[in-house]
Structure formats: C-alpha cells, structure tokens
C-alpha cells in the first residue's frame, strides 16, 4: 500500500492515462458508445478527480512551526 501511495503521489495522472489506454478498446469492442470529445472529457475528469484526491489523501500534512502558534492568554 505504501508503494501505491508513493506512485500516485509522484504521478497522479497515471489513472487517467490508464483510462485513456483502455477507452479506445472498449469503444472498438462496442462496450461503450462515446465520441472523441466524450472520451477526452472522461480522461480529463478522471485526471482532475484523481489528482485532487491524491493531493488531499496522500500528500503529507504540514504542521505550523511552534513559534507560529498563537500564545494562550491566561486571566
């Protein structure tokens, strides 16, 4: 699982590339009926969603430095 996260972090568009490779085969086999513009839109949508999800779920979370933390007021 760790290797998959690293792969997706380095190349989030890999999922869209995989879909772009498979879509023409599915169209030729008659499994899907989609034109060129539709296939391009599907690939772009998958790249967008996958890229966003990778950045949210896989990217490391940066924590603020301790000096940047607001001081607590005591009364």
Secondary structure, 3 states (H helix, E strand, C coil): CHHHHHHHHHCCCHHHHHHHHHHHHHHHCCCCCCCHHHHHHHHHHHHHHHHHHHHHHCCCCCCCCHHHCCCCCCC
